[in-house]
Amino acid sequence: MGKPHPVELRKRAVWFVEQGFTHTETARRIWVLIRFVNDMVRLWRETCSLAPMRQGNPGRGKLTGVTDWVRRRITAQPDLTNDVLTAELA
């Protein structure tokens, strides 16, 4: 997943729209997609903030259910390899 656009660029997009430029004109002026301008204006109107949302999927990984088991195994035998852990999980 890519990095979010800088807050300064987000502010500039909203500023142009608030000055009366269309979303298309704004996108052309600051070299972004129209979708980005739409999203930033919507985000500003809904939250009054242009801070990027948290990315990723925290707490719901594939190993969430076996995290404690993996930690115990690594503590008991620190030189375990991923291949060994994978075989034991299977």
PyMOL Python script that loads the backbone (N, CA, C, O; Angstrom):
from pymol import cmd

cmd.read_pdbstr("""\
ATOM      1  N   MET A   1       0.844  -1.166   0.000  1.00  0.00           N
ATOM      2  CA  MET A   1       0.000   0.000   0.000  1.00  0.00           C
ATOM      3  C   MET A   1       0.893   1.234   0.000  1.00  0.00           C
ATOM      4  O   MET A   1       1.882   1.296   0.730  1.00  0.00           O
ATOM      5  N   GLY A   2       0.537   2.211  -0.822  1.00  0.00           N
ATOM      6  CA  GLY A   2       1.340   3.415  -0.928  1.00  0.00           C
ATOM      7  C   GLY A   2       1.152   4.355   0.247  1.00  0.00           C
ATOM      8  O   GLY A   2       0.274   4.170   1.089  1.00  0.00           O
ATOM      9  N   LYS A   3       1.999   5.364   0.278  1.00  0.00           N
ATOM     10  CA  LYS A   3       1.910   6.364   1.336  1.00  0.00           C
ATOM     11  C   LYS A   3       0.778   7.345   1.027  1.00  0.00           C
ATOM     12  O   LYS A   3       0.493   7.607  -0.141  1.00  0.00           O
ATOM     13  N   PRO A   4       0.138   7.883   2.053  1.00  0.00           N
ATOM     14  CA  PRO A   4      -0.883   8.904   1.814  1.00  0.00           C
ATOM     15  C   PRO A   4      -0.243  10.204   1.338  1.00  0.00           C
ATOM     16  O   PRO A   4       0.922  10.478   1.627  1.00  0.00           O
ATOM     17  N   HIS A   5      -1.015  10.996   0.608  1.00  0.00           N
ATOM     18  CA  HIS A   5      -0.524  12.294   0.145  1.00  0.00           C
ATOM     19  C   HIS A   5      -0.261  13.202   1.340  1.00  0.00           C
ATOM     20  O   HIS A   5      -0.936  13.087   2.362  1.00  0.00           O
ATOM     21  N   PRO A   6       0.718  14.108   1.223  1.00  0.00           N
ATOM     22  CA  PRO A   6       1.022  15.018   2.327  1.00  0.00           C
ATOM     23  C   PRO A   6      -0.170  15.913   2.673  1.00  0.00           C
ATOM     24  O   PRO A   6      -1.000  16.221   1.818  1.00  0.00           O
ATOM     25  N   VAL A   7      -0.238  16.317   3.925  1.00  0.00           N
ATOM     26  CA  VAL A   7      -1.340  17.156   4.390  1.00  0.00           C
ATOM     27  C   VAL A   7      -1.356  18.488   3.644  1.00  0.00           C
ATOM     28  O   VAL A   7      -2.429  19.033   3.386  1.00  0.00           O
ATOM     29  N   GLU A   8      -0.181  19.022   3.294  1.00  0.00           N
ATOM     30  CA  GLU A   8      -0.130  20.296   2.566  1.00  0.00           C
ATOM     31  C   GLU A   8      -0.835  20.189   1.214  1.00  0.00           C
ATOM     32  O   GLU A   8      -1.545  21.110   0.810  1.00  0.00           O
ATOM     33  N   LEU A   9      -0.644  19.086   0.524  1.00  0.00           N
ATOM     34  CA  LEU A   9      -1.322  18.889  -0.765  1.00  0.00           C
ATOM     35  C   LEU A   9      -2.821  18.751  -0.555  1.00  0.00           C
ATOM     36  O   LEU A   9      -3.610  19.262  -1.350  1.00  0.00           O
ATOM     37  N   ARG A  10      -3.213  18.075   0.493  1.00  0.00           N
ATOM     38  CA  ARG A  10      -4.632  17.915   0.823  1.00  0.00           C
ATOM     39  C   ARG A  10      -5.262  19.281   1.098  1.00  0.00           C
ATOM     40  O   ARG A  10      -6.360  19.576   0.626  1.00  0.00           O
ATOM     41  N   LYS A  11      -4.544  20.116   1.875  1.00  0.00           N
ATOM     42  CA  LYS A  11      -5.049  21.461   2.179  1.00  0.00           C
ATOM     43  C   LYS A  11      -5.186  22.289   0.910  1.00  0.00           C
ATOM     44  O   LYS A  11      -6.168  23.011   0.734  1.00  0.00           O
ATOM     45  N   ARG A  12      -4.197  22.181   0.026  1.00  0.00           N
ATOM     46  CA  ARG A  12      -4.224  22.948  -1.210  1.00  0.00           C
ATOM     47  C   ARG A  12      -5.429  22.554  -2.068  1.00  0.00           C
ATOM     48  O   ARG A  12      -6.066  23.417  -2.672  1.00  0.00           O
ATOM     49  N   ALA A  13      -5.741  21.269  -2.122  1.00  0.00           N
ATOM     50  CA  ALA A  13      -6.890  20.811  -2.909  1.00  0.00           C
ATOM     51  C   ALA A  13      -8.186  21.412  -2.370  1.00  0.00           C
ATOM     52  O   ALA A  13      -9.015  21.904  -3.135  1.00  0.00           O
ATOM     53  N   VAL A  14      -8.354  21.371  -1.062  1.00  0.00           N
ATOM     54  CA  VAL A  14      -9.576  21.922  -0.458  1.00  0.00           C
ATOM     55  C   VAL A  14      -9.617  23.430  -0.630  1.00  0.00           C
ATOM     56  O   VAL A  14     -10.683  23.990  -0.886  1.00  0.00           O
ATOM     57  N   TRP A  15      -8.482  24.099  -0.495  1.00  0.00           N
ATOM     58  CA  TRP A  15      -8.432  25.552  -0.623  1.00  0.00           C
ATOM     59  C   TRP A  15      -8.879  25.990  -2.006  1.00  0.00           C
ATOM     60  O   TRP A  15      -9.672  26.924  -2.131  1.00  0.00           O
ATOM     61  N   PHE A  16      -8.380  25.326  -3.057  1.00  0.00           N
ATOM     62  CA  PHE A  16      -8.774  25.690  -4.422  1.00  0.00           C
ATOM     63  C   PHE A  16     -10.278  25.544  -4.609  1.00  0.00           C
ATOM     64  O   PHE A  16     -10.917  26.410  -5.207  1.00  0.00           O
ATOM     65  N   VAL A  17     -10.839  24.464  -4.106  1.00  0.00           N
ATOM     66  CA  VAL A  17     -12.288  24.250  -4.249  1.00  0.00           C
ATOM     67  C   VAL A  17     -13.057  25.334  -3.488  1.00  0.00           C
ATOM     68  O   VAL A  17     -14.060  25.851  -3.981  1.00  0.00           O
ATOM     69  N   GLU A  18     -12.584  25.674  -2.288  1.00  0.00           N
ATOM     70  CA  GLU A  18     -13.258  26.714  -1.508  1.00  0.00           C
ATOM     71  C   GLU A  18     -13.131  28.092  -2.160  1.00  0.00           C
ATOM     72  O   GLU A  18     -13.951  28.973  -1.902  1.00  0.00           O
ATOM     73  N   GLN A  19     -12.108  28.289  -3.007  1.00  0.00           N
ATOM     74  CA  GLN A  19     -11.945  29.556  -3.721  1.00  0.00           C
ATOM     75  C   GLN A  19     -12.828  29.627  -4.965  1.00  0.00           C
ATOM     76  O   GLN A  19     -12.872  30.658  -5.636  1.00  0.00           O
ATOM     77  N   GLY A  20     -13.522  28.552  -5.270  1.00  0.00           N
ATOM     78  CA  GLY A  20     -14.466  28.571  -6.383  1.00  0.00           C
ATOM     79  C   GLY A  20     -14.046  27.780  -7.603  1.00  0.00           C
ATOM     80  O   GLY A  20     -14.782  27.740  -8.589  1.00  0.00           O
ATOM     81  N   PHE A  21     -12.888  27.152  -7.566  1.00  0.00           N
ATOM     82  CA  PHE A  21     -12.463  26.321  -8.681  1.00  0.00           C
ATOM     83  C   PHE A  21     -13.253  25.020  -8.667  1.00  0.00           C
ATOM     84  O   PHE A  21     -13.634  24.531  -7.603  1.00  0.00           O
ATOM     85  N   THR A  22     -13.498  24.464  -9.841  1.00  0.00           N
ATOM     86  CA  THR A  22     -14.171  23.169  -9.902  1.00  0.00           C
ATOM     87  C   THR A  22     -13.187  22.093  -9.471  1.00  0.00           C
ATOM     88  O   THR A  22     -11.983  22.334  -9.384  1.00  0.00           O
ATOM     89  N   HIS A  23     -13.708  20.920  -9.205  1.00  0.00           N
ATOM     90  CA  HIS A  23     -12.844  19.810  -8.811  1.00  0.00           C
ATOM     91  C   HIS A  23     -11.891  19.445  -9.947  1.00  0.00           C
ATOM     92  O   HIS A  23     -10.735  19.098  -9.705  1.00  0.00           O
ATOM     93  N   THR A  24     -12.377  19.522 -11.179  1.00  0.00           N
ATOM     94  CA  THR A  24     -11.545  19.215 -12.340  1.00  0.00           C
ATOM     95  C   THR A  24     -10.412  20.226 -12.482  1.00  0.00           C
ATOM     96  O   THR A  24      -9.262  19.845 -12.701  1.00  0.00           O
ATOM     97  N   GLU A  25     -10.732  21.511 -12.359  1.00  0.00           N
ATOM     98  CA  GLU A  25      -9.697  22.545 -12.442  1.00  0.00           C
ATOM     99  C   GLU A  25      -8.664  22.387 -11.336  1.00  0.00           C
ATOM    100  O   GLU A  25      -7.463  22.530 -11.565  1.00  0.00           O
ATOM    101  N   THR A  26      -9.141  22.094 -10.150  1.00  0.00           N
ATOM    102  CA  THR A  26      -8.239  21.902  -9.017  1.00  0.00           C
ATOM    103  C   THR A  26      -7.300  20.730  -9.274  1.00  0.00           C
ATOM    104  O   THR A  26      -6.095  20.832  -9.039  1.00  0.00           O
ATOM    105  N   ALA A  27      -7.843  19.631  -9.750  1.00  0.00           N
ATOM    106  CA  ALA A  27      -7.018  18.448 -10.026  1.00  0.00           C
ATOM    107  C   ALA A  27      -5.949  18.760 -11.069  1.00  0.00           C
ATOM    108  O   ALA A  27      -4.807  18.321 -10.937  1.00  0.00           O
ATOM    109  N   ARG A  28      -6.311  19.507 -12.092  1.00  0.00           N
ATOM    110  CA  ARG A  28      -5.332  19.861 -13.125  1.00  0.00           C
ATOM    111  C   ARG A  28      -4.246  20.779 -12.568  1.00  0.00           C
ATOM    112  O   ARG A  28      -3.073  20.632 -12.912  1.00  0.00           O
ATOM    113  N   ARG A  29      -4.630  21.717 -11.718  1.00  0.00           N
ATOM    114  CA  ARG A  29      -3.664  22.681 -11.182  1.00  0.00           C
ATOM    115  C   ARG A  29      -2.630  22.031 -10.270  1.00  0.00           C
ATOM    116  O   ARG A  29      -1.457  22.403 -10.298  1.00  0.00           O
ATOM    117  N   ILE A  30      -3.059  21.058  -9.460  1.00  0.00           N
ATOM    118  CA  ILE A  30      -2.117  20.466  -8.510  1.00  0.00           C
ATOM    119  C   ILE A  30      -1.681  19.054  -8.923  1.00  0.00           C
ATOM    120  O   ILE A  30      -1.047  18.345  -8.140  1.00  0.00           O
ATOM    121  N   TRP A  31      -2.014  18.657 -10.127  1.00  0.00           N
ATOM    122  CA  TRP A  31      -1.549  17.411 -10.726  1.00  0.00           C
ATOM    123  C   TRP A  31      -1.944  16.183  -9.916  1.00  0.00           C
ATOM    124  O   TRP A  31      -1.095  15.354  -9.586  1.00  0.00           O
ATOM    125  N   VAL A  32      -3.226  16.066  -9.597  1.00  0.00           N
ATOM    126  CA  VAL A  32      -3.742  14.890  -8.911  1.00  0.00           C
ATOM    127  C   VAL A  32      -4.991  14.424  -9.644  1.00  0.00           C
ATOM    128  O   VAL A  32      -5.473  15.092 -10.559  1.00  0.00           O
ATOM    129  N   LEU A  33      -5.505  13.280  -9.236  1.00  0.00           N
ATOM    130  CA  LEU A  33      -6.742  12.780  -9.825  1.00  0.00           C
ATOM    131  C   LEU A  33      -7.941  13.521  -9.248  1.00  0.00           C
ATOM    132  O   LEU A  33      -7.913  13.986  -8.109  1.00  0.00           O
ATOM    133  N   ILE A  34      -8.983  13.622 -10.047  1.00  0.00           N
ATOM    134  CA  ILE A  34     -10.213  14.271  -9.588  1.00  0.00           C
ATOM    135  C   ILE A  34     -10.753  13.534  -8.361  1.00  0.00           C
ATOM    136  O   ILE A  34     -11.285  14.155  -7.441  1.00  0.00           O
ATOM    137  N   ARG A  35     -10.615  12.229  -8.353  1.00  0.00           N
ATOM    138  CA  ARG A  35     -11.085  11.418  -7.225  1.00  0.00           C
ATOM    139  C   ARG A  35     -10.432  11.870  -5.912  1.00  0.00           C
ATOM    140  O   ARG A  35     -11.081  11.913  -4.867  1.00  0.00           O
ATOM    141  N   PHE A  36      -9.137  12.206  -5.983  1.00  0.00           N
ATOM    142  CA  PHE A  36      -8.434  12.685  -4.802  1.00  0.00           C
ATOM    143  C   PHE A  36      -9.064  13.984  -4.301  1.00  0.00           C
ATOM    144  O   PHE A  36      -9.294  14.143  -3.102  1.00  0.00           O
ATOM    145  N   VAL A  37      -9.340  14.904  -5.213  1.00  0.00           N
ATOM    146  CA  VAL A  37      -9.961  16.181  -4.824  1.00  0.00           C
ATOM    147  C   VAL A  37     -11.328  15.911  -4.209  1.00  0.00           C
ATOM    148  O   VAL A  37     -11.657  16.477  -3.166  1.00  0.00           O
ATOM    149  N   ASN A  38     -12.120  15.065  -4.833  1.00  0.00           N
ATOM    150  CA  ASN A  38     -13.443  14.718  -4.296  1.00  0.00           C
ATOM    151  C   ASN A  38     -13.327  14.156  -2.882  1.00  0.00           C
ATOM    152  O   ASN A  38     -14.062  14.556  -1.980  1.00  0.00           O
ATOM    153  N   ASP A  39     -12.397  13.227  -2.705  1.00  0.00           N
ATOM    154  CA  ASP A  39     -12.221  12.587  -1.396  1.00  0.00           C
ATOM    155  C   ASP A  39     -11.783  13.587  -0.334  1.00  0.00           C
ATOM    156  O   ASP A  39     -12.251  13.533   0.803  1.00  0.00           O
ATOM    157  N   MET A  40     -10.882  14.504  -0.702  1.00  0.00           N
ATOM    158  CA  MET A  40     -10.391  15.473   0.280  1.00  0.00           C
ATOM    159  C   MET A  40     -11.484  16.462   0.679  1.00  0.00           C
ATOM    160  O   MET A  40     -11.607  16.820   1.850  1.00  0.00           O
ATOM    161  N   VAL A  41     -12.270  16.898  -0.290  1.00  0.00           N
ATOM    162  CA  VAL A  41     -13.365  17.820   0.026  1.00  0.00           C
ATOM    163  C   VAL A  41     -14.389  17.123   0.915  1.00  0.00           C
ATOM    164  O   VAL A  41     -14.874  17.708   1.883  1.00  0.00           O
ATOM    165  N   ARG A  42     -14.715  15.882   0.590  1.00  0.00           N
ATOM    166  CA  ARG A  42     -15.664  15.128   1.416  1.00  0.00           C
ATOM    167  C   ARG A  42     -15.111  14.911   2.827  1.00  0.00           C
ATOM    168  O   ARG A  42     -15.832  15.082   3.810  1.00  0.00           O
ATOM    169  N   LEU A  43     -13.829  14.535   2.928  1.00  0.00           N
ATOM    170  CA  LEU A  43     -13.199  14.322   4.228  1.00  0.00           C
ATOM    171  C   LEU A  43     -13.222  15.604   5.052  1.00  0.00           C
ATOM    172  O   LEU A  43     -13.514  15.564   6.247  1.00  0.00           O
ATOM    173  N   TRP A  44     -12.918  16.735   4.430  1.00  0.00           N
ATOM    174  CA  TRP A  44     -12.916  18.015   5.133  1.00  0.00           C
ATOM    175  C   TRP A  44     -14.311  18.374   5.636  1.00  0.00           C
ATOM    176  O   TRP A  44     -14.471  18.832   6.767  1.00  0.00           O
ATOM    177  N   ARG A  45     -15.314  18.165   4.796  1.00  0.00           N
ATOM    178  CA  ARG A  45     -16.685  18.523   5.185  1.00  0.00           C
ATOM    179  C   ARG A  45     -17.234  17.609   6.273  1.00  0.00           C
ATOM    180  O   ARG A  45     -18.031  18.045   7.105  1.00  0.00           O
ATOM    181  N   GLU A  46     -16.818  16.356   6.275  1.00  0.00           N
ATOM    182  CA  GLU A  46     -17.338  15.399   7.254  1.00  0.00           C
ATOM    183  C   GLU A  46     -16.582  15.432   8.588  1.00  0.00           C
ATOM    184  O   GLU A  46     -17.186  15.232   9.641  1.00  0.00           O
ATOM    185  N   THR A  47     -15.266  15.682   8.553  1.00  0.00           N
ATOM    186  CA  THR A  47     -14.474  15.567   9.774  1.00  0.00           C
ATOM    187  C   THR A  47     -13.755  16.847  10.184  1.00  0.00           C
ATOM    188  O   THR A  47     -13.221  16.927  11.290  1.00  0.00           O
ATOM    189  N   CYS A  48     -13.735  17.847   9.308  1.00  0.00           N
ATOM    190  CA  CYS A  48     -12.968  19.085   9.548  1.00  0.00           C
ATOM    191  C   CYS A  48     -11.493  18.776   9.784  1.00  0.00           C
ATOM    192  O   CYS A  48     -10.805  19.523  10.479  1.00  0.00           O
ATOM    193  N   SER A  49     -11.014  17.696   9.219  1.00  0.00           N
ATOM    194  CA  SER A  49      -9.613  17.310   9.338  1.00  0.00           C
ATOM    195  C   SER A  49      -9.168  16.703   8.012  1.00  0.00           C
ATOM    196  O   SER A  49      -9.949  16.060   7.310  1.00  0.00           O
ATOM    197  N   LEU A  50      -7.910  16.918   7.689  1.00  0.00           N
ATOM    198  CA  LEU A  50      -7.362  16.329   6.471  1.00  0.00           C
ATOM    199  C   LEU A  50      -6.268  15.310   6.785  1.00  0.00           C
ATOM    200  O   LEU A  50      -5.514  14.904   5.901  1.00  0.00           O
ATOM    201  N   ALA A  51      -6.189  14.908   8.029  1.00  0.00           N
ATOM    202  CA  ALA A  51      -5.197  13.911   8.424  1.00  0.00           C
ATOM    203  C   ALA A  51      -5.526  12.578   7.754  1.00  0.00           C
ATOM    204  O   ALA A  51      -6.693  12.192   7.681  1.00  0.00           O
ATOM    205  N   PRO A  52      -4.504  11.877   7.267  1.00  0.00           N
ATOM    206  CA  PRO A  52      -4.755  10.594   6.624  1.00  0.00           C
ATOM    207  C   PRO A  52      -5.310   9.573   7.610  1.00  0.00           C
ATOM    208  O   PRO A  52      -4.950   9.567   8.787  1.00  0.00           O
ATOM    209  N   MET A  53      -6.179   8.722   7.118  1.00  0.00           N
ATOM    210  CA  MET A  53      -6.718   7.638   7.931  1.00  0.00           C
ATOM    211  C   MET A  53      -5.627   6.598   8.165  1.00  0.00           C
ATOM    212  O   MET A  53      -4.678   6.501   7.387  1.00  0.00           O
ATOM    213  N   ARG A  54      -5.763   5.836   9.219  1.00  0.00           N
ATOM    214  CA  ARG A  54      -4.802   4.787   9.508  1.00  0.00           C
ATOM    215  C   ARG A  54      -4.899   3.710   8.435  1.00  0.00           C
ATOM    216  O   ARG A  54      -5.996   3.300   8.055  1.00  0.00           O
ATOM    217  N   GLN A  55      -3.754   3.257   7.954  1.00  0.00           N
ATOM    218  CA  GLN A  55      -3.733   2.246   6.913  1.00  0.00           C
ATOM    219  C   GLN A  55      -3.495   0.874   7.519  1.00  0.00           C
ATOM    220  O   GLN A  55      -2.985   0.741   8.631  1.00  0.00           O
ATOM    221  N   GLY A  56      -3.870  -0.120   6.774  1.00  0.00           N
ATOM    222  CA  GLY A  56      -3.621  -1.486   7.204  1.00  0.00           C
ATOM    223  C   GLY A  56      -4.831  -2.103   7.869  1.00  0.00           C
ATOM    224  O   GLY A  56      -5.922  -1.533   7.876  1.00  0.00           O
ATOM    225  N   ASN A  57      -4.617  -3.267   8.420  1.00  0.00           N
ATOM    226  CA  ASN A  57      -5.685  -4.042   9.011  1.00  0.00           C
ATOM    227  C   ASN A  57      -5.226  -4.510  10.397  1.00  0.00           C
ATOM    228  O   ASN A  57      -4.929  -5.691  10.581  1.00  0.00           O
ATOM    229  N   PRO A  58      -5.167  -3.598  11.370  1.00  0.00           N
ATOM    230  CA  PRO A  58      -4.587  -3.960  12.666  1.00  0.00           C
ATOM    231  C   PRO A  58      -5.440  -4.961  13.446  1.00  0.00           C
ATOM    232  O   PRO A  58      -6.661  -4.823  13.521  1.00  0.00           O
ATOM    233  N   GLY A  59      -4.786  -5.965  14.022  1.00  0.00           N
ATOM    234  CA  GLY A  59      -5.458  -6.883  14.922  1.00  0.00           C
ATOM    235  C   GLY A  59      -6.220  -8.016  14.281  1.00  0.00           C
ATOM    236  O   GLY A  59      -6.799  -8.835  14.995  1.00  0.00           O
ATOM    237  N   ARG A  60      -6.246  -8.100  12.968  1.00  0.00           N
ATOM    238  CA  ARG A  60      -7.012  -9.161  12.330  1.00  0.00           C
ATOM    239  C   ARG A  60      -6.152  -9.900  11.308  1.00  0.00           C
ATOM    240  O   ARG A  60      -6.612 -10.220  10.212  1.00  0.00           O
ATOM    241  N   GLY A  61      -4.913 -10.164  11.675  1.00  0.00           N
ATOM    242  CA  GLY A  61      -4.012 -10.862  10.774  1.00  0.00           C
ATOM    243  C   GLY A  61      -4.309 -12.348  10.729  1.00  0.00           C
ATOM    244  O   GLY A  61      -5.140 -12.852  11.483  1.00  0.00           O
ATOM    245  N   LYS A  62      -3.637 -13.027   9.858  1.00  0.00           N
ATOM    246  CA  LYS A  62      -3.853 -14.466   9.691  1.00  0.00           C
ATOM    247  C   LYS A  62      -3.427 -15.265  10.913  1.00  0.00           C
ATOM    248  O   LYS A  62      -3.936 -16.360  11.150  1.00  0.00           O
ATOM    249  N   LEU A  63      -2.494 -14.723  11.691  1.00  0.00           N
ATOM    250  CA  LEU A  63      -1.985 -15.457  12.849  1.00  0.00           C
ATOM    251  C   LEU A  63      -2.552 -14.956  14.172  1.00  0.00           C
ATOM    252  O   LEU A  63      -2.036 -15.310  15.232  1.00  0.00           O
ATOM    253  N   THR A  64      -3.587 -14.153  14.132  1.00  0.00           N
ATOM    254  CA  THR A  64      -4.151 -13.587  15.354  1.00  0.00           C
ATOM    255  C   THR A  64      -4.539 -14.668  16.358  1.00  0.00           C
ATOM    256  O   THR A  64      -4.312 -14.503  17.557  1.00  0.00           O
ATOM    257  N   GLY A  65      -5.106 -15.741  15.899  1.00  0.00           N
ATOM    258  CA  GLY A  65      -5.573 -16.793  16.801  1.00  0.00           C
ATOM    259  C   GLY A  65      -4.469 -17.620  17.436  1.00  0.00           C
ATOM    260  O   GLY A  65      -4.694 -18.276  18.453  1.00  0.00           O
ATOM    261  N   VAL A  66      -3.284 -17.598  16.854  1.00  0.00           N
ATOM    262  CA  VAL A  66      -2.199 -18.423  17.370  1.00  0.00           C
ATOM    263  C   VAL A  66      -1.006 -17.600  17.850  1.00  0.00           C
ATOM    264  O   VAL A  66       0.080 -18.144  18.051  1.00  0.00           O
ATOM    265  N   THR A  67      -1.198 -16.308  18.032  1.00  0.00           N
ATOM    266  CA  THR A  67      -0.093 -15.427  18.430  1.00  0.00           C
ATOM    267  C   THR A  67       0.563 -15.874  19.726  1.00  0.00           C
ATOM    268  O   THR A  67       1.790 -15.928  19.811  1.00  0.00           O
ATOM    269  N   ASP A  68      -0.235 -16.194  20.736  1.00  0.00           N
ATOM    270  CA  ASP A  68       0.329 -16.619  22.021  1.00  0.00           C
ATOM    271  C   ASP A  68       1.130 -17.911  21.872  1.00  0.00           C
ATOM    272  O   ASP A  68       2.205 -18.047  22.455  1.00  0.00           O
ATOM    273  N   TRP A  69       0.615 -18.849  21.102  1.00  0.00           N
ATOM    274  CA  TRP A  69       1.313 -20.114  20.878  1.00  0.00           C
ATOM    275  C   TRP A  69       2.663 -19.877  20.205  1.00  0.00           C
ATOM    276  O   TRP A  69       3.670 -20.463  20.603  1.00  0.00           O
ATOM    277  N   VAL A  70       2.683 -19.013  19.179  1.00  0.00           N
ATOM    278  CA  VAL A  70       3.928 -18.712  18.469  1.00  0.00           C
ATOM    279  C   VAL A  70       4.929 -18.064  19.422  1.00  0.00           C
ATOM    280  O   VAL A  70       6.109 -18.413  19.406  1.00  0.00           O
ATOM    281  N   ARG A  71       4.475 -17.137  20.241  1.00  0.00           N
ATOM    282  CA  ARG A  71       5.371 -16.490  21.210  1.00  0.00           C
ATOM    283  C   ARG A  71       5.962 -17.507  22.193  1.00  0.00           C
ATOM    284  O   ARG A  71       7.155 -17.467  22.497  1.00  0.00           O
ATOM    285  N   ARG A  72       5.118 -18.415  22.681  1.00  0.00           N
ATOM    286  CA  ARG A  72       5.607 -19.438  23.613  1.00  0.00           C
ATOM    287  C   ARG A  72       6.648 -20.336  22.951  1.00  0.00           C
ATOM    288  O   ARG A  72       7.663 -20.674  23.559  1.00  0.00           O
ATOM    289  N   ARG A  73       6.388 -20.721  21.694  1.00  0.00           N
ATOM    290  CA  ARG A  73       7.324 -21.595  20.964  1.00  0.00           C
ATOM    291  C   ARG A  73       8.662 -20.895  20.744  1.00  0.00           C
ATOM    292  O   ARG A  73       9.715 -21.512  20.903  1.00  0.00           O
ATOM    293  N   ILE A  74       8.631 -19.616  20.381  1.00  0.00           N
ATOM    294  CA  ILE A  74       9.867 -18.877  20.127  1.00  0.00           C
ATOM    295  C   ILE A  74      10.626 -18.642  21.431  1.00  0.00           C
ATOM    296  O   ILE A  74      11.856 -18.682  21.456  1.00  0.00           O
ATOM    297  N   THR A  75       9.889 -18.395  22.513  1.00  0.00           N
ATOM    298  CA  THR A  75      10.542 -18.228  23.816  1.00  0.00           C
ATOM    299  C   THR A  75      11.217 -19.523  24.241  1.00  0.00           C
ATOM    300  O   THR A  75      12.333 -19.503  24.760  1.00  0.00           O
ATOM    301  N   ALA A  76      10.548 -20.643  24.023  1.00  0.00           N
ATOM    302  CA  ALA A  76      11.098 -21.935  24.417  1.00  0.00           C
ATOM    303  C   ALA A  76      12.281 -22.336  23.541  1.00  0.00           C
ATOM    304  O   ALA A  76      13.230 -22.955  24.022  1.00  0.00           O
ATOM    305  N   GLN A  77      12.226 -21.984  22.252  1.00  0.00           N
ATOM    306  CA  GLN A  77      13.286 -22.368  21.324  1.00  0.00           C
ATOM    307  C   GLN A  77      13.568 -21.191  20.379  1.00  0.00           C
ATOM    308  O   GLN A  77      13.006 -21.138  19.285  1.00  0.00           O
ATOM    309  N   PRO A  78      14.432 -20.247  20.787  1.00  0.00           N
ATOM    310  CA  PRO A  78      14.655 -19.010  20.034  1.00  0.00           C
ATOM    311  C   PRO A  78      15.209 -19.201  18.623  1.00  0.00           C
ATOM    312  O   PRO A  78      15.078 -18.295  17.799  1.00  0.00           O
ATOM    313  N   ASP A  79      15.817 -20.334  18.316  1.00  0.00           N
ATOM    314  CA  ASP A  79      16.411 -20.532  16.997  1.00  0.00           C
ATOM    315  C   ASP A  79      15.459 -21.198  16.006  1.00  0.00           C
ATOM    316  O   ASP A  79      15.909 -21.706  14.979  1.00  0.00           O
ATOM    317  N   LEU A  80      14.172 -21.207  16.285  1.00  0.00           N
ATOM    318  CA  LEU A  80      13.181 -21.785  15.359  1.00  0.00           C
ATOM    319  C   LEU A  80      13.156 -21.000  14.052  1.00  0.00           C
ATOM    320  O   LEU A  80      13.306 -19.778  14.036  1.00  0.00           O
ATOM    321  N   THR A  81      12.966 -21.721  12.972  1.00  0.00           N
ATOM    322  CA  THR A  81      12.842 -21.060  11.670  1.00  0.00           C
ATOM    323  C   THR A  81      11.362 -20.944  11.288  1.00  0.00           C
ATOM    324  O   THR A  81      10.499 -21.596  11.875  1.00  0.00           O
ATOM    325  N   ASN A  82      11.100 -20.118  10.314  1.00  0.00           N
ATOM    326  CA  ASN A  82       9.721 -19.977   9.823  1.00  0.00           C
ATOM    327  C   ASN A  82       9.212 -21.298   9.258  1.00  0.00           C
ATOM    328  O   ASN A  82       8.036 -21.627   9.409  1.00  0.00           O
ATOM    329  N   ASP A  83      10.086 -22.049   8.613  1.00  0.00           N
ATOM    330  CA  ASP A  83       9.670 -23.333   8.042  1.00  0.00           C
ATOM    331  C   ASP A  83       9.207 -24.313   9.117  1.00  0.00           C
ATOM    332  O   ASP A  83       8.217 -25.022   8.936  1.00  0.00           O
ATOM    333  N   VAL A  84       9.916 -24.346  10.215  1.00  0.00           N
ATOM    334  CA  VAL A  84       9.550 -25.246  11.316  1.00  0.00           C
ATOM    335  C   VAL A  84       8.209 -24.800  11.915  1.00  0.00           C
ATOM    336  O   VAL A  84       7.329 -25.628  12.150  1.00  0.00           O
ATOM    337  N   LEU A  85       8.058 -23.507  12.160  1.00  0.00           N
ATOM    338  CA  LEU A  85       6.792 -23.004  12.724  1.00  0.00           C
ATOM    339  C   LEU A  85       5.624 -23.290  11.774  1.00  0.00           C
ATOM    340  O   LEU A  85       4.536 -23.664  12.211  1.00  0.00           O
ATOM    341  N   THR A  86       5.860 -23.111  10.486  1.00  0.00           N
ATOM    342  CA  THR A  86       4.805 -23.374   9.498  1.00  0.00           C
ATOM    343  C   THR A  86       4.403 -24.840   9.518  1.00  0.00           C
ATOM    344  O   THR A  86       3.215 -25.160   9.471  1.00  0.00           O
ATOM    345  N   ALA A  87       5.365 -25.713   9.586  1.00  0.00           N
ATOM    346  CA  ALA A  87       5.065 -27.144   9.623  1.00  0.00           C
ATOM    347  C   ALA A  87       4.292 -27.506  10.887  1.00  0.00           C
ATOM    348  O   ALA A  87       3.357 -28.305  10.834  1.00  0.00           O
ATOM    349  N   GLU A  88       4.675 -26.926  12.019  1.00  0.00           N
ATOM    350  CA  GLU A  88       3.966 -27.218  13.262  1.00  0.00           C
ATOM    351  C   GLU A  88       2.537 -26.662  13.246  1.00  0.00           C
ATOM    352  O   GLU A  88       1.621 -27.279  13.791  1.00  0.00           O
ATOM    353  N   LEU A  89       2.357 -25.521  12.633  1.00  0.00           N
ATOM    354  CA  LEU A  89       1.005 -24.944  12.554  1.00  0.00           C
ATOM    355  C   LEU A  89       0.098 -25.772  11.640  1.00  0.00           C
ATOM    356  O   LEU A  89      -1.108 -25.866  11.869  1.00  0.00           O
ATOM    357  N   ALA A  90       0.685 -26.362  10.616  1.00  0.00           N
ATOM    358  CA  ALA A  90      -0.103 -27.162   9.667  1.00  0.00           C
ATOM    359  C   ALA A  90      -0.561 -28.419  10.372  1.00  0.00           C
ATOM    360  O   ALA A  90      -1.243 -29.250   9.772  1.00  0.00           O
TER     361      ALA A  90
END
""", "prot")
cmd.dss("prot")
cmd.show_as("cartoon", "prot")
cmd.util.cbc("prot")
cmd.orient("prot")
